[in-house]
């Protein structure tokens, strides 16, 4: 139950925080949630990783599909040299997930000590 609450809180607070702060505020949110909800380090990492992978992935897919992936086609050609908006969405979700996962891992280790 703690895992699901950490996952839900991290995703919800990260999306709400990114409305007003820069994108890297997800690390602060994941860190604080990991400090507040005691989990083992691997579970804490996975909760932060999964929360942001699902949140940013679904948000990026929703925003991109609303305009028929027009911008994502052009940006994917620039960044990954392939015309695949889905790989760009996956890359976006992975970047947010790794940042939040390591921030949650750091918060879990802080709580452990």
Secondary structure, DSSP 8 states (H G I E B T S, - for coil): -HHHHHHHHHHHHHHHHHTTS-TTHHHHHHHHHHHHS---HHHHHHHHHHHHHHHHHHHHHHHHHHTTTHHHHHHHHHHTSSS-HHHHHHHHHHHHHHHHHHHHHHHHHHHH-
